[in-house]
């Protein structure tokens, strides 16, 4: 876990949620577990961050939800990506890649006059 990853996670959480849902519908707990597994537990998503983010993303039309049964037969809300959400994920991934390149460039730069 990063020493102070709250800002990093907050800024990337919508993209990570969209990516988690790109393989199919998941309930909230499943989204959080996917993020943890995909990052080898480097990023942990708490309920207090996850569910407000899911609601914000749904309000933008990037995901939709429906009630269903979880693996252990409990009622759960399952989230899935919309067409608009797939486009947004592609846009965010491209922006993220560009940001990483820019930061790497700055970190690798020599002395600037």
Rosetta blueprint (number, residue, H / E / L):
1 X L
2 X L
3 X L
4 X L
5 X L
6 X H
7 X H
8 X H
9 X H
10 X H
11 X H
12 X H
13 X H
14 X H
15 X H
16 X H
17 X H
18 X H
19 X H
20 X H
21 X H
22 X L
23 X L
24 X L
25 X L
26 X E
27 X E
28 X H
29 X H
30 X H
31 X H
32 X H
33 X H
34 X H
35 X H
36 X H
37 X H
38 X H
39 X L
40 X L
41 X L
42 X L
43 X L
44 X L
45 X L
46 X L
47 X H
48 X H
49 X H
50 X H
51 X H
52 X H
53 X H
54 X H
55 X H
56 X H
57 X H
58 X H
59 X H
60 X L
61 X L
62 X L
63 X E
64 X E
65 X E
66 X E
67 X E
68 X E
69 X E
70 X L
71 X L
72 X L
73 X L
74 X L
75 X E
76 X E
77 X E
78 X E
79 X E
80 X E
81 X E
82 X L
83 X H
84 X H
85 X H
86 X H
87 X H
88 X H
89 X H
90 X H
91 X H
92 X H
93 X H
94 X H
95 X H
96 X H
97 X H
98 X H
99 X H
100 X H
101 X H
102 X H
103 X H
104 X H
105 X H
106 X H
107 X H
108 X H
109 X L
110 X L
111 X L
112 X L
113 X L
